[in-house]
Amino acid sequence: MPTDLPFDEVLSTTRAVRRRLDLDRPVDPAVIDECLQLALQAPSGSNSQRWHFIVLTDPEVRRPIAELYRRSAGPYLDQRGAGAATGPQRRVHDSARYLHDVIDRVPALVIPCLQGRPSGDNQAGFFGSILPAAWSFCLALRSRGLGSVWTTLHLAYEREAAEVLGIPDDVTQAALLPVAYTIGTDFKPAARKPLDEVRSFNGWATVADQDR
């Protein structure tokens, strides 16, 4: 069931959840379906709705996908960790390393897919037909006391994942979303740059430009 969180709070507190995923609490597939039903209201190019969401709940099916994620994430995290400073970067790295270690234990993995393959001249339009729906799914999870984190590292082995799951060659995987109830629901807005630094009217302008 949805929580009583105001809509703006859902938007401002849907975080990348890794350490606070509850690995021991089962997730009812019916709750995932509720969230996906809302996700299907998202826009898609030409209203084509060429999306497909693969929900992995069987541990034996999750395991090989988790291993593909680890195969890509391990070297990536090793490289990034060597240069990670203290503070926020270090915390993000440690959190990502935790997910690497436990991803096979997350109760559900969801893979948003889109019929077709992206072409060089229409990457934005192609992924714009699946990413809004996938993010709506993440927001719906938050409103029900669940969390996720947007991951893409397994896509280095997209073909191998497709073979495991029987995904046709003309279908593109867009992400891998670990899904679980969260340990606590007291998420806060994250630190972000001031709006004035990232917004300009009627054309590109930096803060320095606008101060002139």
C-alpha positions, 0 to 999 in steps of 0.5 A: 500500500502507498505511504502517506508521503506527499508527492513532493517528498517522494520526488525529493527523497527517492535516493539510490538505496544500497546499504539500506536495502532489507535483504531478509524481507520478502517482496510480494510480486504483487507490489512490484506489479502495482509499481509497474502498473504506474510506470506504464503511464509514463510517456514513450516515443510515438506512444509506441509502448515498446517496453518490457520489464523482466522481474527476477525473483527466483534466486537461481535466476538472479544468481547468474545476473548478479555474477555478470554485474559483479564481473563488470562492477568489480574492476570498475570499483577497484579503479574508482576506489583507488582515487576516491577521496574521503567524504561523499565520494568515499561513502558512495564507493563503499556503498557501491562495493556493498551492493556488489557484495550482496546483490545476489541476496536482494529479493528482486532484480528488475530489468527495464527493456525496450524493443529495438536497438539504439542507433547513433542518430536517435539515442536520446529518443530511443532511451527516452522511451524507457527511462521515464517509465523506469524512473516512475517505477522507482518513485512508486517503490519509494511511495510504498516503502521500498527502494532501489538504485539505478545500475547499468554495469551489467550491460557490459555483458548484456548479450550474456544476460540476454542468453540467460534470460532468453531476451531476443536479439532485437531487445535492449536492456536499459538498466538493472534495478535491485528492489527491496524494502528499505531499512527505515523510510527516513530518507532526506533530500540530497545536497545539490548545487544551487539552482542558479548554477544549473539553470538559465533562461532563453539560452545557455549562460553560466553563473559568471555570465549572469552576474555580468 
